[in-house]
Amino acid sequence: MKQVVSLSIAIPILIYFNQSVNAQGLKGLDLGVSFVTGRNFYDKKYYDQPRLAPGWETNFKTNYLWSAGLWMEKHINPHLATMTEIRYVTEDVPENMLCQCSTMNEVLQTDEKHYWSMFGLGLRYYINPTSKIALFADAGGELDWLIAAREKRYFMNEHLTKKFLNWNALGYKRFMPSASLSLGVKWKRLTLSAGGMTNLCRAMTRSPGTYDQIVYPIKTGFFGKGFFVKTTFTLIKLR
């Protein structure tokens, strides 16, 4: 008798659970593409410098930031999923962010572009997974690697400029760990979210003497934070 009662309780629960999971196809693995735009804000620190020379900037913000990548979502249960993502990122920085330097016959223009690669891991929580329009919250961490920094230089006048692509990041350490939080909505294969990020520590430090074009070698470092808008589209559903 107890077995019959137990089955009469368990079977409806299992049926409901199965229907809930299948309501948005929450079984298996989803693969897709992602696109991100936003803006980052950086604080530059000059170590052991009680007074800064005129023109030495301490705060920077990007003119724009955009990113494209591939992501994977693995559902643990109807509410919870793990996220894995790799992305290519480029950002335009109006000021002389990495290199505060000049020479007699050339001056570095206040314009830089940074090219990054990113690997991220995170968790997603679906608030209403059975709805056609599902609400979710994302939390995760990522590791950014500065691939290269492009700079412009004046030669005598602004009509004679040259672009330089620096592959050693002007002597800076190129890895930057960060964390992010976001809220979003999912409809069928499409998601849209907005959130913010922050570095976990002051990163991209450069020790004195690591770059030969610095006349007065000074240890410097950056701390970044920012906001972003992200959209993803599911290309493949593995069930």
N, C-alpha and C positions, 0 to 999 in steps of 0.2 A: 504493500500500500504506500509506504514511504517513497519507494522508487517511482511509483506512478505519479505521486504528488510532485516529486522533484523534477521529473521529466516535463510535467505540465507547466512548471514554472520556467524551466531552463529553455525549452523549445521556443516559446514566444520571445524570450530575451535574445536568443541566438538569431532568430529570424529578423528581429528589429535591428540588431547590431549589423547583420549582413546587409540589410536594406540601407541603413545609415551610411555604411562604408561605400556602397555602390552608388549612392545618390549623386556624388560628384566624381566617381571613379577613384576613390581614395585608396585603392590597393596598388601595390607595385611601385614602379619607378617612372618619373617624368623627366624628360630631357628637353632643353629648349635654349633660347637665346635671350639675352638681357641687354638693355640700353639704359644708361644713367646720365643725367646732367645735374649740375649743381654748382656750388662755390665753396672753396676752402679758404680758411683764414689762418695765417701763420704768425707766430711770435718768434722773433730771432733774438737769441741771447749772445752777447759778447762776454766771454768769461774773463774775470779779473780786470775789468775795465771800469774804473770809477767814473770816468768821463768819456763820452763818445765824441768823435770828430764830427764836424758839420757834414750833413749829408748821409751819415750812416743810419739807414732805416732799421727800425725794430719790428715793424708790423707790415704784413703783406696780405693781400687778398687776390685771388685769381680773377681774371677777367671772365673766363669761362672754364668749364670742365665738362668733358664728355667721355663716355666709356662704352665699350661693347664687349660682350663676352658670352660664355657658355655656362649653363648652370644645370644642376641635377637635384631633384627633390625625391627623397625616399620617405614614404609614409610609414610611421610606426603604428599609429592607430588613427581613428577618425579625426582626432584633435591635434595630434602632434606629428611633425615631420622634420627630418634633418635636411640641411641645405649644403651643397658644395658648389663653388663657383670659381671660375678663372676669368679674368678680364684684362683688357688692354685699356689704359687710361692716358689721356693727354690733357694738360692744363696750361693755360696761358697766364703768365705772371707779369704784371706791368712793370714792377720795379726790378732793380738789380738784386735779385733775391740771393743767389748763391755766391756771386763774385762781386766784391766791393773793391774794384781795382781799375786802374787806368795807367796809361803811359804817356810819353811826350807826344807821340804822333797818332795816338788812337784813344778813343774814349768809348767805354762800353755803353751802348744805348740801354735805356731803361726798358728792356723788353727781353723776356725769356720764355721758352716753352719747355715743359718737362714731360718726358714720356715714361710711363710706369707700366709694370705688370703686377697683377694682384691675384692672390689666392686666398679664398675665404671659406670658413666653415660656420654654420649657424643652426639655430632651431627656429621652427615656425609653429605657432599655436593658432589653430583655427577656432574662432569663437563660436561660429554656427556652421559646422561643416556640411550639414545636410541642405543648406539653403542654396538657391540658384546663384545668389550673390553672397559669397562667403567673406566674412571679415577675418583678418588675421593680424598677428603681431610677430615681428621678426627680431631676433637678437643674435649677434654673431661677432666673430673676430676675424681679422684679416691681416695679411702680411704683404706690404707693398715693397716693390723693388724698383728703384730708379734706374731705368735702362740707359737713358741719355738726357742731356740738357742742351738745348739749342739756344745760342746767344747771337745777338746782332752787334756789330761794332761799326762805329763811324771811322772813316778814313778821311781826315781833313774837313769834310763837310757831309751833310746828311744825304747828299746825292751819291756818295761813294760809300756804300755800306756792304758789308760781307757777313754771311751767316756761318757760324761755326757750330758743329755738332760735337759736343764733348762727351766721350764715352766713359770717362772716369769720374763723372759727377763733380769735377773741380776739387777732388780730394775728399769729398764727404763720404761718410758711411751710407750705403744706399738702401738699407733695410729699415722700414718704418712700420711697427706693429700698431694696430688700432682696433677699436670696438665700435659697433653701431647698433642703433635701435630704430625701428620703423613700424608704421602701421599701414595697412593696405586692404584692398578688396580684390577678390578673384571672381571672374565670370568666365565659365567654360575654360578655354585655354589661355585667356588673357588676365594678367594681374597688373595693378597699378599701386604703387606705395610711395610714401614720403617719410623721411627720417633725418637723423643726424649722426655724425661720427666724431670721434675724438681719438687722438693718439694716446697710447697707454703710458708713454714716457717721452721725455725730450729726446728726439732721435735725430738722425742725419747730422751728427756732430762731425766736426773737422778739427783735428789736432794741429797745432802750429807746425809749419814746415812741410805739410803734405801736398802743397800745390806750389809749383815754382814761380807762378806769376804773382804771388802775393808779396808785396814789398815789405809789409809789416805783418808777419805771421801771428794770427790771433785765433785762439780756440773759439769756435762758434757752434751753435746748435739751434734746432727748430722744434717748436711744438705746434701741432696743427689741429684744427677742428673745423667742422663745416656742416652743410646740409645738402640734401640731394633728393631728386625725384627719380623713381626707377620704374620701368615697365618691362615685363617679361612675356614671352609667348612660348607655349609648349609646342614643340615640334613632334616629339615621339612619346607615346605612352606605352610602357612595358607592363603587361599584366600577367 
